[in-house]
Amino acid sequence: MMNANIIEIVEILKNRHETISFAESCTGGGLTHAFAQIPGVSSILRGGIVAYHPEVKIGQLRVLPGIIEHHGIVSRETAIAMAAGVAQALAADWSAATTGYAGPTGGDNRYGVGTVCYAIMCPKHAVFQTGCLHLNGSREQIMMQAVDEVVRQIGVIVCA
């Protein structure tokens, strides 16, 4: 079943000749997959990078090690750096990133299982939004809820 919100986002980005990319950790490619379900998305979807391990965040997305050390692997700051990194790596106008603890174990002294931090950005439109979600459920439920909420937030911004 296709998400009507994603269809609207894709159509708006097509009409603007803009692109989008994703950097995902805890959502494991779920955002990229959700968008890839839409026919014709290839004209706007640049791609996605699933960066679970800190070394991938640092190496592929150019997240500075100090950001992870100071703010944690799950933080708004890390999500911002991931979104900026994927936008640059994949030459996209829009980008979104997720990092979090989907469970069933994980977490640190700051955030527990169910915490998902995200960032959405588009320098062209001076858009910059971050948030931290506190979700409940199984690993799969947390991942799906995170994807749904980030898609919703992208829709609010893109469709405004």
SULSULZI-V796673 format. One record per helix or strand of 2 or more residues. SS is the DSSP state (H for helix, E for strand). FROM is the first residue (numbers start at 1). TO is the last residue. If there is no record, write none. Layout:
# SULSULZI-V796673
SS/FROM/TO ; SS/FROM/TO
This chain:
# SULSULZI-V796673
H/4/16 ; E/20/24 ; H/30/36 ; H/41/43 ; E/45/50 ; H/54/61 ; H/65/71 ; H/76/90 ; E/94/100 ; E/115/122 ; H/123/125 ; E/127/134 ; H/139/158
